[in-house]
């Protein structure tokens, strides 16, 4: 599987779990110290927060509507 959860499936009960999501970057906001990506799939939208400097450099090459796959620990911030 390329994902363990869908964007509409994450809840507060998933905090601390390792999750894999896949979808399209609907909106990307670069606030300097953090980058926010609204990841969209057919089930909903999840906000991805990138605050690691190394990962931010990789994320800067992502354009809106790019298809991306993310694997990280869920910290509980979802839309």
C-alpha positions as CSV (number, residue, x, y, z in Angstrom):
1,X,0.0,0.0,0.0
2,X,1.1,3.5,-0.7
3,X,-1.0,4.9,2.2
4,X,-2.1,3.7,5.6
5,X,-4.9,6.4,6.0
6,X,-6.8,8.7,3.8
7,X,-6.9,12.5,4.4
8,X,-10.5,12.3,5.6
9,X,-9.8,9.4,8.0
10,X,-7.3,10.9,10.5
11,X,-8.7,11.8,13.9
12,X,-7.4,12.8,17.3
13,X,-7.2,9.0,18.0
14,X,-4.3,8.7,15.5
15,X,-2.0,11.1,17.3
16,X,1.5,9.6,17.7
17,X,0.9,7.0,15.0
18,X,3.2,6.6,12.0
19,X,0.9,7.3,9.0
20,X,1.4,7.4,5.2
21,X,-0.7,9.7,3.1
22,X,-0.9,10.3,-0.6
23,X,-2.7,13.0,-2.6
24,X,-2.4,16.3,-4.3
25,X,-0.9,19.5,-2.9
26,X,-3.9,21.8,-3.0
27,X,-2.3,24.8,-1.3
28,X,1.2,25.5,-0.2
29,X,2.1,28.3,2.2
30,X,5.7,29.2,3.0
31,X,5.9,31.2,6.2
32,X,9.7,31.2,6.5
33,X,10.2,28.9,9.5
34,X,7.4,26.6,8.5
35,X,5.8,25.4,5.3
36,X,2.1,24.3,5.3
37,X,0.7,22.0,2.6
38,X,-3.0,21.2,2.3
39,X,-2.9,17.6,1.1
40,X,-6.1,16.6,-0.8
41,X,-7.4,13.2,-1.8
42,X,-10.9,12.1,-2.7
43,X,-11.8,11.7,1.0
44,X,-10.8,15.0,2.5
45,X,-7.9,17.5,3.2
46,X,-5.1,17.2,5.8
47,X,-2.7,20.0,6.6
48,X,0.9,19.0,6.6
49,X,3.4,21.1,8.6
50,X,7.1,21.0,7.6
51,X,9.3,22.6,10.1
52,X,12.5,20.7,9.6
53,X,15.0,22.8,7.6
54,X,16.3,19.9,5.5
55,X,12.8,18.8,4.5
56,X,11.8,22.4,3.8
57,X,14.5,22.5,1.0
58,X,13.0,19.4,-0.6
59,X,9.4,20.7,-0.2
60,X,10.2,24.0,-2.0
61,X,10.3,22.1,-5.3
62,X,6.7,21.0,-4.9
63,X,4.1,22.9,-7.0
64,X,0.4,23.1,-6.4
65,X,-1.4,20.0,-7.8
66,X,1.7,17.9,-7.5
67,X,1.0,14.4,-6.4
68,X,2.9,13.6,-3.2
69,X,3.4,10.8,-0.7
70,X,4.2,11.6,2.9
71,X,5.3,9.2,5.7
72,X,5.6,10.7,9.2
73,X,4.3,10.6,12.7
74,X,0.8,12.2,13.1
75,X,1.0,15.1,15.6
76,X,-2.8,15.6,15.6
77,X,-3.2,18.7,13.5
78,X,-5.7,17.9,10.8
79,X,-8.5,19.7,8.9
